[in-house]
């Protein structure tokens, strides 16, 4: 890639006197010596604090008697530090309350309730109930009344150590089960596991675990019913604001073809069911019949939209559905389309060369344990690879991560320890060193980030489940095009190729009458730019969308277009209220806005609320693949489709509810970050992109053809003939992917910090 500018001189980066954590304490202090991270000097009084940034903030705020307070600190500095401590305390309080709520939700019927007595009595207890440990047991224990005062005090002081020992002994049994059966470590980091431990503890000694038969029969049915009851709120939202049906196909390890059906409403995404379609080809008629049955199940009056990818068989099903149910919209998946945009731009030579150079760097570093250990030392144990939910998300996140660690990576390759490694003297090692010290490479990385970022922001909007995305998609797409042009300095010859790819993928997919009407009915855009109402394309799109929405109800159609829409356009009635300007905020709720201020236009109000509450993506349904693969391993491929359906229903819906809660609580910083590296294989070894689970094809670019006589896609015909078994890998036959070491990988995703984890520690000390 040709980038203007001279190469920078090779030199070690200058030493800095503040940490790079963004902690508020660095506004008021600095290191005395950059090589000694434990001593921080106060900017106000010159006092030197030891113990790291946390203890220094105690000095500034003067909140701890064991730390000397600053007498010259400004009120602003004191307030900032106290606010930080209050935030930590609030976080700990919420965590304690959450853990207590989990414990309170566990209900185990005691033996005495049924009028039976236990024969086994715990030592030291006069009760027939098992000896349960509670919060106070950490600090107190039963004392022998015959013991002396000195012996009693000694028993109290010993209790905390004994409590920790008992916890450790119990944890050893848990660890043994994890290691023996290869249970992923993150399987223990969830509320369900904590509740399971609490339930076993409350039951007491003698608990008999369920049998395999109970797990796959009675208990599975009960959990299915419980999970379904948790989705009652979504049923109410579906009836009130409508819903979207999402579909996708999958092939399991026994070569059975399975069609996934999911439903999205304003409350989030939920799994409906899966249907086995092994005995039929995935023609337009088959897909139409499956979708039509799902519509009948959910209620035709409640289904607003069908969302799938742009495969030809799906488009054929769209035509069939519009003939039978003309009022239901059929939309292309926004996530799929945006990934195609990123794929197309990423294949442009100037960007591909930079991405390939960056991949060569990470592949070399991660291929050798010495280079990997040295990199993690220089980056303070932060990995440069950031796995995303798709390989294009991984590309952007990893390039962004490398740009953030630019100084650390440059310092790494000029360090003597790096130069002394024999592997670094190889051609790949020299290329890696040269790349990281090349100013043109870093300029290319910066340009890639600037061009990719607008689309990645759009991808986060479409792929996240925090808020319905239909209301924002088209407006943010227009902004993304402007930002891409700005990244090239608004020079047409520079941005022409990238913008043409975006517009090509956008046309007919994300600029439909439904998308444009959602844009028109979102006052965040239209009230900020009233010229939108005068746009002919917008008017035509609104008319088409309204005609499809009301169907044969000509009276309502006329009333909305001629009477109610002008009130909204000219800000008359409740729309002119001062409080209605809340729509100017980017975090406002458009559905709630229409509920408050659309009272004088009831038909337009209902239409706007139902359209603006729709999703624009079917990615939630596509993510079902990974859950199927976890449930349907080689050891469990004898599961019936019904039983597999119930297991996926429980797991998928539970995960989606937990994910939505984490995003709402802002505990998960980025919806595009993945828990595994399956979509980042291209950054770990050569040819790794071929093993990505999510493959994005565009039939308009010739990725797939259709038989002219039958209209059946050639890949479907090939599957029926069995030819593709020898030509391509199925999803279930993917080569085992390489993953980052679970115990070593540290994500850049910021988690909520707990005071116990950071007290008296320097954020740069490892």
Order of alpha helices (4+ residues) and beta strands (2+ residues): beta-beta-beta-alpha-alpha-alpha-alpha-alpha-alpha-alpha-beta-beta-beta-alpha-beta-alpha-beta-alpha-alpha-alpha-alpha-alpha-alpha-alpha-alpha-alpha-alpha-alpha-alpha-alpha-alpha-alpha-alpha-alpha-alpha-alpha-alpha-alpha-alpha
